[in-house]
Structures are given as structure tokens and as C-alpha cells.
Amino acid sequence: MINQKIAVIGAGLMGTGIAQVVLEAGNSVSLVDVNGMQLDKSRETISSLLQRKVEKGVCSEEFVSSCMERFSTFSRFESISDVDFVIEAVPENMDLKKEVFKQLDEAINLNAIFISNTSGLSISDIASVTKRPEQVIGMHFFFPVPKMDLVEIIRGVLTSDDVYTKVKALTRRIRKKAVDAPNYPGFLVNRMLVPMINEAIYCVMEGAKPEDVDSAMKLGANHPMGPIQLADFVGLDTLLATMEGLYKGFRDSKYRPCPLLVNLVEGGQLGRKTGRGFYTYH
């Protein structure tokens, strides 16, 4: 088992999930976030999820102890200067990601590979703010990271073959399955999935009941979860940001966000994360 030094930037749901699967594969993980309380929450979440695996007989207490010994948290990029890979998992905002990559470029050793977990932003644009664009690549993980097998790998215009090969190898080591995705808005999954959800929301806006839309796709297309349920699960704000990115990127009216989606997000109804979206959660 190869123990590489990997930094994860951002201790939210995605960053925490990525840190967990990287730890379980035998690597040393440095999780970085400016919010100390968020770092503490992430550590508690990872420890709790690993303990559940012990209770289910999936792994041993010794394995959990080994994982947590290889897990460190920091609030400054300078503390992770010697890592092999950096996986950025901050919110889906191009300006924010560019600022993070600028700072990483100054703080991290020149041999490190930079990875963005963006769900649809241009890898080439993100890489353009660094002095190492050939060492920047995308790895789009899916939520919840420990349970979802897929990772989309996205090369920028200047991403080197060597970096691509190393990231494919990393994907195998963390027990994920990779598909190569084009560096276009939404890549593969979100380009297909999010417009389908958006169209389902149009159906609701035009009078269909959310539960009928969900039942139609579960029974008629054998989907495990209906599109409206999935919208609430993913987060309506996340879906809106993705649709806006697709619309901006392609300038095609078929990617126009549904007005109902916009209204719900503006009203603070974001789905399960706020307890209310198309459905109410207690």
C-alpha cells in the first residue's frame, strides 16, 4: 500500500468525504480550512463513520486508529508545503477557486499535482492562475463520496500526460472508477443529469405534483430516486449554480434555469440542508 501525502482543501461535506476515502486507502491526509470548528466537525465525522464500519465488522479498531494517526488538520497552506497531491474542494465559485489556486501555487512545492473537485468549471481557466498549468487536473467526486464509485477525470488544455497517468493511478488506489470527461461545462454527468432535474422542476411549475414526477421516473425509468427528491438531496442552490454554469457556458436556452428553482433558492428553501425544498424534512 502506497502512503502518499495528500492535502484536501475545504472541510465541507465533499472535502470531508474525499479525506475519508483517501485515508482509508492508506495515505496521509492534511485537511485545510480557515474555519477551525469545521475542521473539528470533519474529524468527528470521519472518526464516527469509521467506527460504524468497525461495528459492522468491515474493519478493525486498529485500522481506524491507523487512519486517524495519518490525519492532520491545518488552517494555513504553508503547513502543507511538502505534499504530493492537493485536492481542492471549496465551493463552486470560479473566483474563489482561482484565489485558492494562486495561494497554493505560492505555498506548495513545485512537484505537487493540483487537483480541482469542481463539478463543472473549466480546468484550463483554474490552471491559468498558476505557474504550473501542466500539473493541474480535475477529479470530480460525487456525493456522498464514500459510497459513490465514480470519479470524472478532466484534463485542462495543458495538463501533461504524466500528471494524467498519476491521477488515474491515484483514482484506482482510492478504489474509485474513473471516466474521462471533456473540459466542457458540466463535464459528463452534470451535463446530462442536471438539465433532466431542471426539466422535472418545470413539470412541477406547470402543475404536476412533485411526488407524481418522482414516481413517474422511478417506475417508468427505473431510477432509484425521483428527480425532485434528488434535487432536494443535492441542494437546490447547488443545482441552480450548475444550471447557471451550463447556460453561461453553452448559451443555449435549453439550459435556462427553471424560474421555480430560482424562486425557491432566493427564498432560502434549499432542500434537505435547510429542512425544506420541494418536500419538508424534520
N, C-alpha and C positions, 0 to 999 in steps of 0.2 A: 504494500500500500504506500503510495507516494504522499508525503506530507509536505505540501506547498503552503507558502504564506499568502493568504488571500484577504484583502480588505473589502468590506462591504460598506458602502456609503449610504446612510439613511436607515434608521431603525424603526421604520413603519412596518406595516403588515408584510409588504413584499421583501424589504430588507431583512426582516426577522426570519421569514421563511427561507430565503436564499442562504442566510447564515447557517440555519439549521441543517440544510441538506449538504452544504459544503463541509460542515463539521462532521456529520455522520460518515462522510467519505474519507475521513482521516486527515483532513487538512487543519492547519492553524488559521483561525479567523479573528480578524480585528474589525469590530463593528464601530463605525464612526458616526456620531450625530452631535449636533450642538446642544440638544436637549438631554440633560442628564437623567431626568425622570423617564424619558422614553427609552434610554439605554437600559435602565434598571428594569423597566417593564419587559423589554425584549429578552433580557437574561432570564427573568422569571418565566416568561412564556416558553422559551426553548427548554429550560430545565423541566417544566411541568409536562410538556409534550413528550420529552424523552422518558420521563418517569412513567407515563401512561404506557409506553412501549414495554417497559420492564414489567408492569402489571399484567400486560397481555402476553408476556413470555417471548416477545420479539427480540429483546436484547437484555443484557445483564447490567447490574449496578456498576460493574467495573467499566463497561463501555460508556455509560453515562458520565462517570467520573472522568474518564479519559477525554470525552468531548468537552466537558466544562473546563478542564485544565488547559485545553487548547483555545479557549475562547477569551478574548480580551475586548474591552470597550474603551474608546477614546473620544475626546471632543475636538482634537486638532489633527490635521492632516500630517503635520510634521512628525507625529508619533508613529506613523506607519510608512516611513520613507523606504524601508527595505523589503517591501512585499513583492511577490511575483506577479500577482494579478490584482487589479482594482475593479470591483463590480459596483457601478453607480446605480442606486435605486431611490433617487429623490423624486419628488412629484413631477408629473408630466408637463413640464413647462420649459420651453427651449431656452429662454433667457437664464433661468435658474441652472439648467444643466450646463450651459456654456460657462457660467461663472464657476461652477464646481470644477469643471474640467480645466479651466485656466489655473485655478488654485492647485489642483492635483499635479498639473504639469510642472509647477514650480517646486512642489514639495516631495515628489516621488522619484525614486531612482530611474535613470534613463532606460533601463532594460524592462521595466514593468509594462505589462499589457493592460490597456484601459478598455473596460467593457461597460456599455450602457444597457440598462434594462428597459430602455424606452419601449413603449408599446406601439409606436408609430412615427416617431420623429426621425428626421434624416440623420443617419450616422455620419455622413460626409460633412454636414453642417456642424454637428457636435465636434467632430475631429478637427475642424478648421481653426479652432481657437487654440490648439496645442501645437507644440513644436515636433510632435511625433504622430502625425495623422496615419502613417502606415501601421502604427501599433494600436489603433482604435477600432473597435468592432462592436456589434450589437449582439446581446443574448437576451431575447425576450422570454422571460419566465411567465408562467400562468398561475393564477391564484385559485386555491391555496397551493403554494409551491411544493410542500412535502408530498402532496397527493397527485399533482398533475405531472404527467410524464414528459410533456412536450417542452422543447426549447426551440424557438426560432433563432437561427444564426444569420446575421445581416452584415455583409461586408460594405464598407464605405468605398468610394472610388479609389482611394489609395491604400486600403488595407492590404498588407502583404500576405503572400501565400503561407509563410512561416507562422504568422500570427493566427491565420485561419486554421491551420493544422493543429496548433497548440490548443486553441479554444475548442475545436472538435474533440480533442483528446480529453480536455477538462470536462466537457459535457458527458462523455462516457464514464469518467471516473466518479462523477456525482450521480450516476445512474439515471440520467435523463436521455431522452431520444431526440435527436436533432433533425430539423429540416432546414434547408437553405431557403431563405426568403429574400425577395428583391428589395432594394433600398427605395421603396415607394411608400407613400403614406399608408399606414395600416398594415404594411407587410402582407402576410397571407391571411391569418386567422381573423384579425380585426377587420380587414377589408371585406371579408365575406360575412362575418358574424354580426358586427355592429350595425350595418345597414339593414340586416334582417330584423334585428331588435327594434331599430328605428321605425321600420315599416309596421311592425306589430303595434308600436305605440300610436302610429297613425290610425290603425284599426280601432284602437280604444278611443282616440279623439273623435272618430267618426261614428261612435255609438256602440261598439262591441264591448262586452264585459271582459275585464282582464282575465277572469277565470275561464271564460269561453275561448279566448285567444290561446291561453296556455293549454287547455285541454285539446284544442284542435291540433296543435303541433306535437303534443305528447302522444296522442292517439293516431294522428294522421301521418306523422313523420317519424315516429318512434324516438322523439327527443326525450332524454331523461328528465329535463326540466323545461318548463314553458318559457318563452322569450320574455314575458313580463316578469315572471319570477326571477329569471336570470338578471334582468335589468336591476331589480331591487337588490339582488345579491352582489352584483358587481359594484353598484353605486351609480346613481343617475348622473352625478356630477362627472364621474369618470367617463361614462358613455357620451355625455354631451361634449366633453373635451375631445374625445376621439372622433366623433362625427364632425365637429368643427375643424379638426385637423384634416380629415378626409376632404371636406368641402373646400377648404383653403388650398389643399394640395392639388386636387383634380379640377376644381372649378366646374364641377358637373352638378346639375340640380338634383340628381338622384341621391346625392349625399347631403342634401339640406336637412339639418336637424328638425325634427318634428316640433312645432310650437308648443305642444303639450309638455314635451320633455323640458324645453326651455323654461316654461312657466313653473313646473314643479321644482326645478333646481333653484330658480330665483326665489321661490317661496320656502326654501330650506328643507324640502321633502326629498331626501337623497336616497331613500331605500332603507335597508336593514340597519345601516350605520347610524341613522337618525331615528329609527323606530317607525318610520312612516314613509311610504313611497306610493306605489300603486296599491300596495297592501299595508295593513297596520300590523306592527310587531310589538309584542310585550316582553 
